[in-house]
Amino acid sequence: MAKKPTARTEFVLFNVVYEDGSQRSNRKVPAELLGGLDGDEPAKAEIEAQDRAIAEKSGLPPLAIKTLLRVGK
């Protein structure tokens, strides 16, 4: 018996530059959060939430985001 196809989640990638000058490339944000009147602004909140989760696991404080740049734009 064939499996039912699963829903495919599309992602948009962002390069993030932090206040301390460090950079992280290709951070994934679900495409469904973006667009509309807010544009890419919801991506910042999503990446900050990801950073908080990473910081909690590592025991280091999260870094403040300076700029976001959509990859491929």
C-alpha positions as a printed Julia matrix, in Angstrom:
73×3 Matrix{Float64}:
  0.0    0.0    0.0
  1.38   3.41  -0.97
  2.07   6.05   1.65
  0.18   9.31   1.61
  2.35  12.21   0.58
  3.34  14.43   3.48
  3.02  18.18   3.47
  6.22  19.8    2.29
  7.42  22.81   4.24
  9.19  25.44   2.18
 11.93  27.53   3.77
 13.54  30.87   3.01
 17.21  31.23   3.87
 18.72  34.29   5.57
 22.25  35.44   6.35
 22.37  37.02   9.8
 24.93  39.58  10.99
 25.08  40.08  14.75
 26.04  43.19  16.74
 29.44  41.69  17.59
 30.26  41.36  13.87
 29.82  37.6   13.62
 27.73  36.12  10.81
 25.63  32.99  10.42
 24.65  31.86   6.95
 21.59  30.07   5.6
 19.33  30.33   8.64
 16.0   28.67   7.78
 12.65  30.43   8.24
  9.35  28.84   7.15
  8.09  30.62   4.02
  4.54  30.71   5.4
  5.64  33.3    8.0
  6.87  35.76   5.37
  5.2   38.06   2.9
  2.22  40.31   3.28
  2.56  43.8    4.68
  5.31  42.83   7.12
  7.63  41.49   4.41
 10.66  39.81   6.0
 10.12  41.33   9.47
  8.64  38.08  10.93
 11.91  36.36   9.99
 13.75  38.4   12.62
 11.38  37.22  15.36
 11.69  33.6   14.2
 15.51  33.73  14.1
 15.59  35.41  17.53
 13.45  32.55  18.87
 15.86  30.03  17.32
 18.79  31.91  18.87
 17.15  31.85  22.32
 16.69  28.07  22.06
 20.33  27.62  20.98
 21.54  29.92  23.77
 19.51  28.01  26.35
 21.1   24.72  25.3
 24.63  26.12  25.11
 24.47  28.21  28.28
 25.65  31.34  26.43
 23.6   34.54  26.1
 21.9   35.11  22.71
 23.45  37.69  20.4
 21.59  40.78  19.2
 20.81  40.79  15.47
 22.2   43.72  13.51
 21.01  42.87   9.97
 19.16  40.18   8.06
 19.71  39.53   4.38
 17.58  37.12   2.39
 19.75  34.67   0.47
 19.35  34.91  -3.29
 17.73  38.34  -3.29
